[in-house]
């Protein structure tokens, strides 16, 4: 009896350990993806991986597909949209597919630093030759192309541009609080006065939602307090996170957070925007995808809602862009090329952005095709200083953004004071 | 030797599929995870072999356990586990105790108590997120509004948005869901006690309280231990409920499992694996003594 048990245990042990050895040895000598994938030119189909599965995003994608089918009737469009969690479910799946070397033919990603990890991992092809082929270097603003270029290479093609530093407000609430709804505010200090009045009227002065929207607010405060140059310096190391200017920005942020709703951490951005639509809150800072929410609620500017750049950031365009890539090892690189052609074409960008509520990245799109907000955003995009958004992956890599988000969340829930917040931010950007 | 093979060969052949599956999908993956945890694989480039991966032994564990952020997660885990365990054991036992006595509609009550368990944590989490809304005063909703309406306004609080104790509020839905299960365990325990023992105690002149205190409760200790182990390991794996009530990036409600998710999403595989190992060790500390105990009890 006893020997039998021992032998069984022994066999089980050997089986387990041999597997362990096999697992250890198979891991290390894998070739990194290499550039082999893009050799073929199979254009029979293209699997487009996005998280555009509902709302205005889905409408935009549908409009884009329509143009794609006209421009490239021979390439079959395969929709690889993954719903859920504002893209987090899709990003998770993408991560494992890239690692298993089974990439989609193209995937959606925020342009800019969010791509750093994929680039360093050798998972993206350089598409700068497509920029030349499609004439995109002239079609996109130079500022934008510079921002997308990493060591002389470009790894994605933007389909649309969003602006992050926009304040949305409900004019009725402002009037009730004794404010002029038409007024804009030159500095944050001016704005604090207005927020005080809304607060005194019994409404939520500034609606905000969960952590990422707080980071979004925080980045606009940094931008407003530091100015565009010093803000850019935060991401290339020339501005000191421990400096007195940043401390001032943190104080402004702390003051702004004191005007916000207490149930913020349980909400997402549509809930915060809804408070403006419903007249429960005065102001809200959100990217211009909020415009689609106002449209959906059948609201008209300026009667039902007003918008202006975050005080102190007039003349600065805090940008983020959705873009598409060519992954290493894509099975239908020809299809990907066709897709990138459509999304960067004038027709594609107009159709997509009209439906999604964002603005085209191309300079040659006629503003008259778009709504009032979009026209104003296009005008700003053409003339303003362009800076990269932190909360939406344009300014910093994912790990840095996560560390900053944790610092912000820790601070806004009251688990740390301002000094801790600043030292957490220093640490987040150091490692 | 051939004789031996004939004796233990067929049974081994029979169990080998499950042995192999276990070896690959449990122990093999555990080993790979532990191996990743011992490296400095903190970026996507290292994972694909574009950058060198170094063996750093226990550096990740030292760094994690030393970081204030991870200590906060561990502290949250302890609070959550204590509240969750105490709550489910208390309510589970209370309900079982009440239902053990002859009550009318027993089956009906039993189902009522058990029903919450049939709901997924993700679904109930959404509802509880509304109930545990942290607005107070005029903007209050959910439980805070209920407190106002019944004149208990002083009970209003910010629930899971308290940076120190917020995680305890997340344990409330967990208690609501799992108490029925603990009740079922205890009820089975009560019913498993032979009627003769109760009768004998009554004959000996024990009153109802003495009967429970000296005859029935002592016999429930194995059930209680199983319940503690089951609920305890569930609480250590807490993830879905927190994800659906709060958000992964919310500092006040993070636990090690959330950290693991966040690390993995930012391509920090080494730290994600290290958190996994730490969780495994914590669960092992709870489970292994229990298994040893069971094993001993079986031998006797």
Interface residues (C-beta under 8 A of the other chain):
Chain A: X4 X7 X8 X11 X12 X15 X16 X19 X20 X23 X24 X27 X28 X30 X31 X32 X33 X88 X91 X92 X95 X99 X117 X118 X120 X121 X122 X123 X202 X204 X210 X211 X212 X261 X262 X263 X265 X266 X280 X398 X399 X401 X402 X405 X406 X409 X410 X413 X414 X415
Chain B: X7 X8 X12 X15 X19 X20 X23 X24 X27 X28 X31 X32 X35 X42 X43 X44 X45 X47 X48 X49 X50 X51 X69 X72 X129 X132 X133 X134 X135 X136 X138 X139 X141 X158 X160 X161 X162 X163 X164 X166 X245 X246 X247 X249 X250 X251 X252 X262 X264 X265 X266 X267 X268
